Each structure stands twice: as structure tokens, then as C-alpha cells.
Amino acid sequence: MNQVDDNGRGKASPSRRLKPKISITASDHARLRSLAEAATTRMPDVADWLADELDRARIIRDERPTSGVVRMGDGVAFRDNTTGQVQTVSLVYPDEADITLKKISVLTPIGVALIGMSAGESISWQTRTGEVRDLTVTEVLPK
């Protein structure tokens, strides 16, 4: 599994959690960067985390196939490694979010955790209540 520390380096100090490498298309990256900047005052924690993820992401051309990588609008199946529960959701922009339709905003902690992930990769993320959870992406369902 390709992992980097919180600063994007290949090795992590013992106090840092490892994060998998992520890839984001150029157009998603630009729109997400604007979204993170706009959300800084309303949702500073999530906006900062999204900005950090964008800083460490590998940016890929929009034309390049991204099979197996979670992009905006994609469906994604993931397992909560604490409970074993598997869920399938779509990752969307905030104005499209609707939990009853399983459309999760990228401006939520779990949305930030999922963006750019590949099938088989795991990541730790913090809920709004401060609980640290681990998830593993089991399948990416392109839009």
C-alpha cells in the first residue's frame, strides 16, 4: 500500500498517522480548492482538512482515465473498519448532498476522507464528535 505521512513524505514519524496517496483530477482540484477557501469561516476544521488533502494530492489530467479512484460524483463502497459495516454512497458537492439518497457532501469529514482514494486503500478520519474511525474503500463506482 502506498502511504505517506501528513506532510506528503514517504516515511512518517511515529506520532503521525499514515495516509494513502490520493489522486484528484485537475478540474475537481480547482473546484474543491475554491470550495475549501469559501468554507473556511463556516466550517474551519473540515475546510482545513480538505485543503490539506488537496495539498498532498497528485493532480491528474481530466482526460486521463481514473478507474478505481474516487472522484466527485462517483459512487463508492467502503467498510467502517470499527463496525465492519459496508455502505455505498455517492460523493457530491454540498448543493447536491442528500443523505436520504446516500449522496454525501465532500464538505463532511467522511467526504474529505473518501476523495481521491483508491479501491483497497484505508484511511483514518475524525468524526464531528471527535471520534477517530478507520475506513477501507472496497469499490469505486464511476458516475
N, C-alpha and C positions, 0 to 999 in steps of 0.2 A: 504494500500500500504506500503510495506516495504521500508523505506528510511533511509539513513544515511547521515551525514554531510560529508564535503570534507575530513575529517580525518578518516572516517570509523566508527565513534561513533554513537550511537543510537539517540542522540539529537544534534541539530545544534544551534550554536549561531545565533542571529538574522541577523548577517551580512553574514552568509554563506547560499548558496543555498542547498536545499536538493537534494540528488541524490538517485535513486533507487538502491537497491542491484543488483549486476550483478554476473553471473556465467560464467566461461570460462573453457574449457577442458584443461587438463594438456599439451597436445601436442600443442594446439593453444596458450596457455600461453607462452610456451617456445619459439615458433617461433615468436610470437608477441614481446616478450621481446628483442630478438635479433634484430628484425626489428626496434624497438624504439631506441635501442642503436646505430644502424647503421645510423639512420636518424637524430641524434642529431645535426650535423653540418649543414645539408642541410635544415631541417625543424624543428628548435628547438621548436617552440610553439606546433606543433602537436605531435612531438616525446615526449615532456614532458607530455602533456595531456594523451597520450597513456600510458606512464609509470605510471602516477598517477592512471589511471583506472586499470591497471594490479595490482598495489599495493593493491587496495581495493577490487579486485575481489575474489570471492570464487572459488577456483580451484577444479574442479571435475574430477574424473577418466574418461578416454576416453571411457571406456566400459559402463559407466553409461548413460542411456537414458537422453537426454537433450531436450525432446519435449517442444516446446514453448519458447526456449531460442535461441537468435541469435548467431549462430556460423559462423566461416569462411566458405564461400561457400553457405550459406543459402540464400534464398530469404526472404525479409522482406517487409511487407506493413506498412507504417507509415503515420500519418497525421501531417502536419505542423499546429500547433495549432493557429498560427497567421493568416494564409490564409485559413485554412480549406482544403487545397489541400491534396489529398491522392496519394502517389506514391508507387510503388513496384519496388524494386531494389534487386540486389544480392550483398552481402558483400564479397569482394575478396582481395587478396594480390595485391600490386601495379603492379606487372608484368602482372596481368590478367585484370586490370581495362580497361574499355571501356565504356564511357558514352553513346555512341550510342546504346549499348546493355544493358544499365542500370546496368552495373557492376561497383560498387562504391568501390574505394580503402579504406582500413582500415586506410591508412595514409592521410585521409582527415578529416576535422572537423566533418562532418556528419558520416563518417565511425567510428570514435572513439566514437561518441555518441551512435551508434547502437550496438556495440559489447557487447555481454553478456546480453542485455536487454531481458525482457520477454514481451509477449503479454499483453497489458493493462497498461504497465508502461510508464511513461513520464519522460523526461529529458530536461534540458535547455542546450544549446550549443552555442558557439560563431562562427559565420562565419569568413571567412578570412578577411572580411571587418570590423569586429568588432561588427557586429550586433548580439544581443542575440536573439535566437529563441528557441521555445519550440516544441518538437515533442512527439507524442504518438505512440508506436508500436501497430498496430492493428492486425497483424497476422504474424506468423513466418512460412515460407515455407521451410521445411528441404530439403537439397540438394538431 
